[in-house]
């Protein structure tokens, strides 16, 4: 039996453990939150190191990217280094493969008519594969990296524009305390309501895509009726909340497991465990082959059918 543990600096209220059978093998998938504590995450990883098959680094990325340029988040380094025996991954490889596949699948099968939609991607550097795939669909793309991460009123409209500003800003931003850049701990359970800088960009969009904690943190409590949400890491409570707000369709890039769509770090850890190889030795082709064998398809759930349109 394989055991995959995501150690997240997010809220412990979102913890989950489930047992699944995949490719003829039983696996335990577990998520443990530390309520914003990097120190506690390091302690848990050290305690379980060598006793589980793969770690996922949850609630924080080791790297963010734009084009071929990667930027390393300072606060993530000690978490990654805490694992000496068990492989640890942050989900970035899967964001570049699975999430790119998902957008192409939705576009090719007509699940979402992207070309005639305005799409708000709350943070492209966190999901560059998704960003590239969305731009390729011909949608009207709004990149919210400055708006959602730095709380600045500067939406971007292309990946070229993002690359130009990222070269100036990212080297500084990645050295900041991560809690200044992303909702961690109990902030993942809250919502700032409609009176925020970010609210108008939700109203402009037909599709809201990207990290769920950014989406939830700044989601206005009005004006999202019928909108399509493309994300993951949602709990059953999150689904009900989106439904109550009037969202039309929920699409998660990772499959539902026992009522939960886990983060890409969990799914990447799962693939590493199934292949039994060091993460750096696994090619994108091997990842795609395992995804094909697992037959992972996006979860598409109609929340409010009367208001939903593709």
VENTA-V450492 format. One record per run of one state. SS is the DSSP state (H for helix, E for strand, C for the rest). FROM is the first residue (numbers start at 0). LEN is the number of residues. Records with the same first field share a line. If there is no record, write none. Layout:
SS->FROM-LEN ; FROM-LEN
//
This chain:
C->0-1 ; 8-1 ; 10-1 ; 14-1 ; 22-2 ; 33-4 ; 48-5 ; 58-4 ; 66-2 ; 72-1 ; 81-6 ; 89-2 ; 108-5 ; 116-1 ; 121-6 ; 137-2 ; 143-1 ; 149-6 ; 156-2 ; 173-4 ; 180-4 ; 189-9 ; 204-2 ; 209-2 ; 218-9 ; 231-4 ; 245-3 ; 252-3 ; 257-2 ; 261-2 ; 275-3 ; 281-2 ; 294-4 ; 302-2 ; 307-3
E->1-7 ; 9-1 ; 15-7 ; 24-9 ; 53-5 ; 62-4 ; 68-4 ; 87-2 ; 117-4 ; 139-4 ; 155-1 ; 184-1 ; 206-3 ; 227-4 ; 248-4 ; 255-2 ; 259-2 ; 298-4
H->11-3 ; 37-11 ; 73-8 ; 91-17 ; 113-3 ; 127-10 ; 144-5 ; 158-15 ; 177-3 ; 185-4 ; 198-6 ; 211-7 ; 235-10 ; 263-12 ; 278-3 ; 283-11 ; 304-3
//
